[in-house]
Amino acid sequence: MNLTAYCEEQLPETLEILRQMVAINSFTENAAGVNRLGELTASVFAPLGFSATFFQASRPSYGRHLALKSPHRAGAPTLALIAHLDTVFPEDEERRNAFAWRPEGTRIYGPGTNDIKGGTALIHLTLSALRHADPAAFQNANWVILLNSSEETLSGHFGELCRAELPADTLACLLFEADGADDGNFALVAARKGRATFRVEVEGRGAHAGSQHQRGANAIAQLALTLTRLHGLTDYAAGLTVNLGSCQGGTVANRVPHAARAELEMRAFSPEVYQRAKDAILAHNGDGEIRSQSGHPCRVTITVDHETVPWPTNPATEKLLAHWQETGRSLGLQVARQERGGLSDGNVLWNYFPTLDGLGPRGDQSHCSEHSADGSKVQEWVDTTSFVPKAVLNATALIRLLARMARS
């Protein structure tokens, strides 16, 4: 039986695994649900010879990370397959939108079908197919499956865990986030933007708005000036965006506001563009232009809340991508290169190990739970016709990668 026929035979089991996973709410803050999904995932991979180890996330309200490992073979190459357990949907949101497992034609709608439970199910199908096609290759490699319990918040703890669990000479870190193509072909992810979030706080001077307006230094007015300048940093040609996410200020209309604050994020692909934009944002710290008549200035304070550096174009990723593209051509499949603005665990792994993303199935509407009769709102879905060819592509590429390693 060839790989395609084998995967087609196994597809019903793969979709049943996915159905069971989707039935468990694994919102990041639902630690009990994340842990139930982890236990299910461990049981699914146990027949393939994987043993499970759980690691509590650094934040107590999150569930446990999961590491699955094949029996260790000294001197054998290590390959890491990465996914995550959590989704972005609280239980009440799923109930409110009747968001659950719903097959329609070649699509299956449901929370995590595309991001990323479908990817975890595809890891299982890929490894099953590889073991079937080349048992020696499967047995003579150290396979490590690492699943993040809190990827949707991109906490740094999981990256630390990966670096602790993987040897420095790990052959590849393969992330099974959803495939990026929007048609019958495939697209793998070779770079992702970095992201920094900022708090902007303005301290002004309060005053009576009617009788003593001149004594005030209007914090809202200063915040508006500062945010307008920060918004202007956006440069689509350079791959840079600055998004003003929220702002608040003042208390009542008859008072010159003494305080105002905002939150924003900045994203860029290029490390150089990213650093320049970060520096430009932080350069707005200090005294502002808005002052009281007596000269009291508004004070602007900008601080970095959270930061995930870019995953830029790099030789190790490009080499992996070229290998998958070459494999795709041999199978009659087109494999495109994609860069994404969203973050993944690849952002914290690429500079330690050769990393490639987008190895999961094809789908769309990730993070969307609503649907409407007119089709203007569509829930997250996965394309069932993408599982078999993507598993064949991944398994074949892995077999050839291990064969090249053995010859070198």
C-alpha positions in Angstrom: 0.0 0.0 0.0 1.4 3.4 -1.0 1.5 6.4 1.2 -1.6 8.1 -0.3 -3.7 4.9 0.0 -2.5 4.4 3.5 -3.4 7.9 4.6 -6.8 7.7 2.9 -7.5 4.5 4.8 -6.4 6.2 8.1 -8.3 9.5 7.5 -11.5 8.4 9.3 -9.4 7.7 12.4 -7.6 11.0 12.1 -10.9 12.9 11.9 -12.3 11.0 14.9 -9.2 12.0 16.9 -9.9 15.6 15.8 -13.6 15.3 16.7 -12.7 14.2 20.3 -10.2 17.1 20.6 -12.7 19.7 19.4 -15.3 18.4 21.9 -13.0 19.6 24.8 -13.0 23.3 25.5 -9.3 24.3 25.8 -9.5 28.1 26.2 -6.2 29.2 27.5 -7.7 30.2 30.9 -9.6 26.9 31.2 -6.7 25.0 32.7 -8.9 21.9 33.5 -9.9 21.7 29.8 -6.4 22.2 28.5 -5.2 19.4 30.8 -8.0 17.1 29.7 -7.0 17.7 26.1 -3.4 17.0 27.0 -4.3 13.7 28.6 -6.3 12.8 25.5 -3.4 13.7 23.2 -1.0 11.6 25.2 -3.3 8.6 24.9 -3.7 9.1 21.2 0.1 9.0 20.6 0.8 6.2 23.1 0.2 3.4 20.5 2.9 5.0 18.4 5.4 4.4 21.2 5.3 8.0 22.7 5.7 8.5 26.4 4.2 11.7 28.0 5.6 14.2 30.4 3.6 17.2 31.6 5.0 20.5 32.7 3.0 23.1 34.6 3.1 26.5 32.8 4.7 29.4 34.6 1.4 31.1 35.2 -0.7 29.0 37.7 -4.0 29.7 35.9 -2.8 28.0 32.7 -2.7 24.3 32.1 0.2 22.0 31.6 2.6 21.9 28.6 3.0 18.4 27.1 6.1 16.7 25.8 5.7 13.4 23.9 8.9 11.4 23.1 9.7 8.2 21.2 12.1 5.8 22.8 15.5 7.5 22.9 18.2 6.2 20.6 21.7 7.5 21.3 23.3 9.1 18.3 20.1 9.3 16.3 18.9 12.6 14.9 16.1 14.5 16.8 13.1 16.0 15.0 10.7 18.2 16.9 7.0 18.5 15.9 5.3 21.5 17.6 1.6 22.3 18.2 -0.4 23.8 21.1 -3.3 22.7 23.3 -5.1 26.0 23.9 -7.6 27.9 21.8 -9.0 31.4 22.1 -12.7 30.5 22.7 -14.2 30.5 26.2 -16.9 28.0 26.9 -19.8 30.5 27.0 -18.7 31.9 23.6 -18.9 28.4 22.1 -22.4 27.9 23.6 -23.6 31.3 22.6 -22.6 30.8 18.9 -23.5 27.1 18.7 -19.8 26.6 17.8 -19.1 22.9 17.8 -18.1 20.0 15.5 -20.1 20.5 12.3 -19.2 18.8 9.1 -20.5 20.4 5.9 -19.3 19.0 2.6 -15.5 19.0 2.7 -15.3 21.4 5.6 -15.5 20.7 9.3 -16.4 23.7 11.5 -15.5 23.9 15.1 -13.2 25.5 17.7 -9.6 24.6 17.0 -10.3 22.6 13.8 -7.8 24.8 12.0 -5.9 26.4 14.9 -4.5 24.0 15.9 -6.2 20.7 16.8 -6.3 19.9 13.2 -2.5 20.3 13.2 -2.1 17.9 16.1 -4.3 15.3 14.3 -2.2 15.7 11.2 1.0 15.1 13.2 -0.5 11.7 14.2 -1.4 10.9 10.6 2.0 12.0 9.3 3.9 9.9 11.8 1.6 6.9 11.3 2.2 7.1 7.6 6.0 7.5 8.0 6.1 4.5 10.3 4.1 2.5 7.7 6.2 3.6 4.7 9.7 3.4 6.3 9.7 1.7 9.7 13.5 1.9 9.9 13.4 5.7 9.5 10.8 6.0 12.2 12.7 3.8 14.6 16.1 5.4 14.0 15.1 8.9 14.9 14.3 10.6 18.2 10.8 12.1 17.7 9.7 14.8 20.2 6.2 16.3 20.0 5.9 19.5 22.1 2.5 21.1 22.8 2.2 24.5 24.3 -0.6 25.0 26.9 -0.7 28.8 26.4 0.5 29.6 22.9 -2.3 32.1 22.3 -0.7 34.3 24.9 2.8 33.4 23.7 4.3 33.1 27.1 8.1 32.7 27.1 8.0 29.6 29.3 7.3 27.2 26.5 10.3 28.4 24.5 12.4 27.7 27.5 10.9 24.3 27.9 11.6 23.5 24.2 15.2 24.5 24.5 15.6 22.4 27.7 14.0 19.3 26.1 15.7 19.5 22.7 19.4 18.9 21.9 21.3 21.8 20.3 21.7 19.7 17.1 18.0 19.1 16.6 17.5 18.5 12.9 14.3 20.6 12.6 11.5 22.2 14.5 8.3 21.7 12.5 5.3 23.7 13.5 1.9 22.3 12.6 0.0 25.7 12.5 -2.5 25.8 9.7 -1.4 25.7 6.0 -1.4 29.2 4.5 -2.8 28.5 1.0 -6.3 29.5 0.0 -6.8 27.1 -2.9 -5.9 23.5 -3.8 -2.1 24.0 -3.2 -0.1 24.5 -0.1 1.9 27.3 1.5 4.5 27.0 4.3 5.5 29.8 6.7 9.1 30.9 6.6 9.0 34.1 8.6 6.7 35.9 11.0 6.5 39.5 12.3 7.7 40.3 15.8 5.3 42.1 18.2 5.8 44.6 21.0 3.0 46.0 23.2 3.2 49.3 24.9 1.4 51.3 27.6 1.3 55.1 27.1 0.5 57.1 30.2 0.1 60.8 30.4 0.2 62.8 33.6 -1.3 66.3 33.2 -2.6 68.8 35.6 -6.2 69.0 36.7 -8.2 72.2 36.9 -11.8 73.5 36.9 -12.8 73.6 33.2 -14.8 76.8 33.6 -13.1 79.2 36.0 -9.5 77.9 36.0 -9.0 76.3 32.6 -5.7 78.0 32.1 -4.2 76.2 35.1 -4.8 72.8 33.6 -2.5 70.7 31.4 -4.9 68.5 29.4 -3.7 64.9 29.5 -6.2 63.8 26.8 -5.0 66.4 24.4 -1.4 65.4 24.9 -2.3 61.7 24.5 -4.1 62.5 21.2 -1.0 64.3 19.9 1.3 61.5 20.9 -1.0 58.7 19.5 -1.3 60.5 16.2 2.4 60.6 15.9 2.8 56.9 16.8 0.0 55.9 14.4 2.0 57.7 11.7 4.9 55.4 12.1 3.0 52.7 10.2 4.8 51.9 7.0 3.3 49.1 4.9 6.1 49.1 2.4 8.5 48.3 5.3 6.2 45.7 6.8 5.6 47.8 9.9 2.3 48.4 11.6 1.5 50.4 14.7 -2.0 49.7 16.0 -3.7 51.9 18.6 -5.7 49.4 20.6 -7.4 51.3 23.4 -7.4 54.7 25.2 -9.0 56.2 28.3 -8.7 59.5 30.0 -10.4 62.0 32.3 -13.4 61.7 34.5 -16.0 64.4 33.9 -16.5 67.1 31.3 -16.1 70.0 33.6 -12.6 69.1 34.7 -9.4 69.5 32.7 -8.2 65.8 32.7 -5.1 65.2 34.8 -4.5 61.7 33.4 -4.9 59.6 30.2 -3.6 56.3 29.0 -3.6 54.0 26.0 -2.4 50.6 24.8 -0.9 49.9 21.4 1.1 47.2 19.6 3.8 47.4 16.9 4.7 44.6 14.5 7.5 44.2 11.9 9.2 41.4 9.9 12.7 42.9 9.8 14.6 43.0 13.0 16.1 46.3 12.0 12.7 47.9 11.2 11.4 46.5 14.4 14.1 48.0 16.5 13.9 51.4 14.8 10.2 51.5 15.4 10.5 50.4 19.0 13.1 53.1 19.6 10.9 55.7 17.8 8.0 54.9 20.1 10.0 55.0 23.3 11.6 58.3 22.1 8.2 60.0 22.9 8.9 59.6 26.6 9.3 62.9 28.4 7.6 66.3 28.6 4.9 66.9 26.1 3.8 70.1 24.2 0.6 70.6 26.1 1.2 72.8 29.1 -0.7 75.0 31.5 -0.6 78.7 31.1 2.1 78.8 33.8 4.2 76.3 31.9 3.4 73.0 33.7 3.9 70.3 31.1 2.1 67.0 30.5 4.4 64.1 31.2 4.4 61.2 28.7 5.6 57.8 30.0 5.8 54.9 27.5 6.7 51.4 28.6 7.0 48.0 26.9 4.5 45.5 28.3 5.4 42.4 26.3 7.8 41.7 23.5 8.3 38.8 20.9 11.0 39.5 18.5 10.6 38.8 14.7 11.3 35.5 13.0 13.1 36.9 9.9 14.1 35.3 6.7 17.1 33.1 7.6 19.2 30.4 5.8 18.2 27.4 8.0 14.5 28.0 7.5 15.0 28.6 3.8 16.9 25.3 3.5 14.0 23.4 5.1 11.5 25.2 2.9 13.4 24.3 -0.2 13.5 20.7 0.8 9.7 20.7 1.3 9.2 22.4 -2.0 11.4 20.0 -3.8 9.5 17.1 -2.2 6.2 18.7 -3.3 7.3 19.0 -6.9 8.2 15.3 -6.9 4.7 14.6 -5.7 3.0 17.0 -8.2 2.2 19.5 -5.4 2.9 23.2 -5.4 4.3 24.5 -2.1 4.5 28.3 -1.8 6.5 30.4 0.6 4.6 32.6 3.0 5.4 35.3 5.6 2.7 36.0 8.3 2.0 38.9 10.5 0.7 36.7 13.3 2.9 35.1 15.9 3.6 31.5 16.6 6.1 29.4 18.7 8.4 29.7 15.7 9.2 33.3 16.9 10.9 31.9 19.9 12.5 28.8 18.3 13.9 29.9 14.9 17.2 31.3 16.3 18.0 28.1 18.2 16.9 25.4 15.7 16.1 25.1 12.0 12.4 26.0 12.0 9.5 25.7 9.5 5.8 26.5 10.0 2.5 25.9 8.4 2.7 22.1 8.2 -0.9 21.7 9.4 -4.0 21.2 7.3 -5.6 23.9 5.2 -8.5 25.9 6.5 -9.7 29.4 7.3 -11.4 31.7 9.8 -9.1 30.9 12.7 -10.2 32.7 15.9 -13.7 33.2 14.5 -16.7 31.8 16.4 -19.7 33.6 14.8 -21.7 32.6 11.8 -24.6 34.2 10.0 -27.2 33.0 7.4 -26.0 35.5 4.8 -22.4 34.2 5.0 -20.9 37.5 6.2 -19.7 35.7 9.4 -18.1 32.3 9.1 -16.8 30.1 11.8 -13.4 28.5 11.9 -13.1 25.5 9.6 -10.7 22.9 8.3 -10.6 21.4 4.8 -10.8 17.6 5.1 -9.4 17.1 1.6 -6.1 18.7 2.7 -5.2 16.1 5.3 -4.1 13.2 3.1 -1.9 15.2 0.6 -0.4 17.2 3.4 0.4 14.1 5.4 2.0 12.5 2.3 4.0 15.6 1.7 5.2 15.8 5.3 6.0 12.1 5.7 7.9 12.0 2.4 9.9 15.1 3.2 10.8 13.7 6.6 11.9 10.4 5.2 14.1 12.1 2.6 15.5 14.5 5.3 16.5 11.6 7.4 18.0 9.7 4.4 20.1 12.8 3.6 21.2 13.0 7.2 22.3 9.4 7.1 24.3 9.9 4.0 26.1 13.0 5.3 
